[in-house]
Amino acid sequence: MMQIDPTKICPSVGLCTHSGTQGVSFGIRTVVDDETGRSNDAMCHVCEMAVMWAKNQLAQDQTQDLILKYINTLCGYIPSPMGESSVDCKRLASMPDVAFSIGGKKFALTPEQYILKIGEGDATKCISGFVAMDIPPPRGPIWILGDIFMGAYHTVFDYGKMKVGFAKAA
């Protein structure tokens, strides 16, 4: 783990978009990324700091198990590059309902409806059905009401009248 280079590991896990600029200073890398249309976002910097922290902990003779446990915990809080986020399955009961107001009517989803449970027992993982999208105005912000919403509400599309209807699913 002492040889791990954050500028190599973080792009390999999808948290940094830069590649081919490893080994250059941060300022130069930022200019190169700006020129090529790539950007170093906060997740990239968090990843690089976590890798450097792990290297420093190893240099201070901390156990690898302790370091990996901390990194795994930290990674649980970092949103996935695909946009989904993990949540603690034990906290479902304390999570709020989420309601969307469409046409003056509220459509609520319970945590059991908007959290997807994957696996069983101690291996169970809970993933939010909401995906982060950062779409600036004038096209955003937007919400895509996908399978999570349509699982709870029967959805009818009337293309002729350009309307959408919703009813509680059975």
C-alpha positions in Angstrom: 0.0 0.0 0.0 3.0 2.3 0.5 3.5 2.5 -3.3 -0.1 3.5 -4.1 -0.2 6.8 -6.0 -3.4 8.7 -5.5 -3.2 10.1 -9.0 -3.3 6.6 -10.4 -5.7 4.8 -7.9 -8.4 7.5 -7.9 -9.0 7.5 -11.7 -9.0 3.7 -11.7 -12.0 3.7 -9.3 -13.8 6.3 -11.3 -13.5 9.2 -8.8 -11.1 11.3 -10.9 -11.5 12.1 -14.6 -7.9 13.0 -15.3 -5.7 10.5 -16.9 -2.4 10.9 -18.6 -1.5 13.9 -16.5 -0.3 12.0 -13.5 3.0 13.3 -12.1 2.4 16.9 -12.9 1.7 19.6 -10.4 -1.8 20.3 -9.3 -1.8 23.7 -10.9 -0.6 22.3 -14.3 -3.0 19.4 -14.0 -5.9 21.7 -13.4 -5.0 23.8 -16.5 -4.7 20.7 -18.6 -8.0 19.4 -17.3 -9.7 22.7 -18.0 -8.2 22.8 -21.5 -9.4 19.3 -22.3 -12.9 19.9 -20.8 -12.3 17.6 -17.9 -12.6 18.8 -14.3 -11.2 17.7 -11.0 -14.2 17.7 -8.8 -14.5 17.4 -5.0 -14.8 13.6 -5.1 -11.4 13.3 -6.8 -9.8 15.5 -4.2 -11.4 13.5 -1.4 -10.2 10.2 -2.9 -6.6 11.6 -3.3 -6.6 12.8 0.3 -7.9 9.5 1.6 -5.2 7.6 -0.2 -2.5 10.0 1.2 -4.0 9.6 4.7 -3.8 5.8 4.4 -0.2 6.0 3.3 0.6 8.3 6.3 -1.2 5.9 8.7 0.9 3.0 7.4 4.1 5.1 7.8 3.0 5.6 11.4 2.7 1.8 11.9 -1.1 1.8 12.1 -2.5 -1.7 11.2 -3.7 -2.2 7.7 -7.0 -3.7 9.0 -7.7 -0.5 10.9 -6.9 1.7 7.9 -9.0 -0.4 5.5 -11.9 -0.4 7.9 -11.8 3.4 8.0 -11.4 3.7 4.2 -14.4 1.3 3.7 -16.5 3.5 6.1 -15.4 6.6 4.2 -16.2 5.0 0.9 -19.7 4.3 2.1 -20.4 8.0 2.4 -19.0 8.9 -1.0 -21.6 8.9 -3.8 -21.0 6.4 -6.5 -19.6 7.7 -9.8 -22.9 6.3 -11.3 -24.9 8.6 -9.0 -26.4 6.2 -6.5 -25.8 6.5 -2.8 -25.6 3.9 -0.1 -27.5 4.2 3.1 -27.4 2.4 6.4 -30.0 -0.4 6.2 -30.6 -0.2 10.0 -31.8 3.4 9.7 -34.7 2.8 7.3 -37.2 3.1 10.1 -36.0 6.6 10.9 -35.8 7.9 7.4 -38.5 10.3 6.2 -41.1 9.8 3.5 -40.3 11.8 0.3 -43.2 13.5 -1.4 -43.4 14.9 -4.9 -46.0 17.6 -5.7 -47.3 17.1 -9.2 -50.4 19.1 -10.5 -51.1 20.2 -6.9 -51.3 16.6 -5.6 -48.7 15.0 -3.3 -47.3 11.6 -4.2 -45.4 10.2 -1.2 -42.8 7.4 -1.2 -41.8 5.6 2.0 -38.2 4.6 2.7 -39.2 1.0 1.9 -40.2 2.2 -1.6 -37.3 4.5 -2.4 -34.5 2.4 -0.9 -33.4 -0.8 -2.7 -32.1 -3.6 -0.6 -29.5 -5.9 -2.2 -28.3 -9.1 -0.7 -29.3 -10.8 2.6 -28.2 -10.9 6.2 -24.9 -9.1 7.1 -24.2 -8.7 3.3 -27.3 -6.6 2.8 -26.6 -3.2 1.1 -29.2 -0.5 0.8 -29.0 1.9 -2.1 -31.0 5.1 -2.6 -33.3 5.0 -5.6 -32.6 8.7 -6.1 -29.7 9.5 -8.5 -27.9 12.8 -8.3 -28.0 14.8 -11.4 -26.5 18.3 -11.7 -28.3 19.9 -14.6 -28.0 23.7 -14.5 -30.8 26.1 -15.7 -32.4 26.6 -18.1 -32.7 22.8 -18.6 -32.5 22.0 -14.9 -33.0 21.3 -12.2 -35.0 18.2 -13.2 -36.3 15.0 -11.6 -36.6 11.8 -13.5 -39.4 9.8 -11.9 -38.2 6.3 -12.8 -38.8 2.8 -11.6 -38.9 3.8 -7.9 -41.9 6.1 -8.5 -43.6 3.9 -11.0 -43.4 1.0 -8.7 -45.5 2.9 -6.2 -47.8 4.7 -8.6 -49.4 3.3 -11.7 -48.5 5.7 -14.5 -50.5 6.3 -17.7 -49.1 8.3 -20.6 -51.7 9.9 -22.8 -49.6 11.1 -25.8 -52.6 12.4 -27.7 -53.6 14.8 -25.0 -50.0 15.3 -23.7 -51.0 14.3 -20.2 -49.7 11.9 -17.6 -51.9 10.2 -15.0 -51.0 8.6 -11.7 -52.8 6.2 -9.3 -51.6 4.2 -6.4 -50.2 0.8 -7.5 -51.9 -2.3 -6.1 
